[in-house]
Amino acid sequence: MDPIYPVQTVDEAYHACHPDLALEAGDPRYIPLTSVRGGFDLPVTITNHH
């Protein structure tokens, strides 16, 4: 069963978002969450270690 938007439950949100699939470059749904994750920035961390 396809979810009806907007979804009403966490389970419906999980299935509507397909969290196991990466977003493609430029996807308008991308939201940078680094600031709310404590400032960890993986690309900068990787660059600084090489």
Backbone torsions as a table, in degrees:
resi	resn	phi	psi	omega
1	MET	NA	126.2	178.5
2	ASP	-76.0	141.7	179.9
3	PRO	-68.5	150.1	173.9
4	ILE	-94.9	128.6	-176.2
5	TYR	-92.1	142.8	-7.7
6	PRO	-70.8	149.5	-179.2
7	VAL	-70.8	161.4	-174.3
8	GLN	-112.9	-19.7	-175.7
9	THR	-129.0	163.8	176.5
10	VAL	-61.5	-40.3	179.5
11	ASP	-62.0	-43.4	177.5
12	GLU	-64.1	-39.4	178.2
13	ALA	-63.1	-42.5	178.6
14	TYR	-58.0	-47.9	-177.1
15	HIS	-73.4	-28.4	178.7
16	ALA	-75.0	-29.5	-175.1
17	CYS	-89.9	-18.5	-176.6
18	HIS	51.2	61.8	-175.4
19	PRO	-64.2	-12.9	178.0
20	ASP	-83.1	-5.6	178.1
21	LEU	-108.6	130.3	178.4
22	ALA	-72.5	147.0	174.6
23	LEU	-74.3	145.9	176.1
24	GLU	-79.0	158.7	179.4
25	ALA	-55.6	135.0	178.3
26	GLY	80.8	6.5	-179.9
27	ASP	-63.7	126.8	-177.4
28	PRO	-67.1	-12.1	178.9
29	ARG	-81.4	-10.6	-178.5
30	TYR	-67.0	131.5	175.9
31	ILE	-129.8	118.3	177.9
32	PRO	-68.5	122.4	-176.9
33	LEU	-112.7	13.9	-177.7
34	THR	-54.8	-42.0	-175.8
35	SER	-64.8	-30.5	179.7
36	VAL	-92.1	-4.1	176.9
37	ARG	-99.8	12.9	176.8
38	GLY	92.3	13.7	174.8
39	GLY	86.2	4.6	179.2
40	PHE	-71.9	120.2	-178.9
41	ASP	-120.2	98.6	-173.6
42	LEU	-54.9	-48.0	179.8
43	PRO	-58.8	-40.1	178.6
44	VAL	-67.8	-42.0	179.3
45	THR	-61.3	-44.5	-180.0
46	ILE	-64.8	-44.0	-180.0
47	THR	-61.3	-41.0	-178.3
48	ASN	-69.8	-21.5	-179.1
49	HIS	-92.6	-2.3	179.8
50	HIS	-111.5	NA	NA
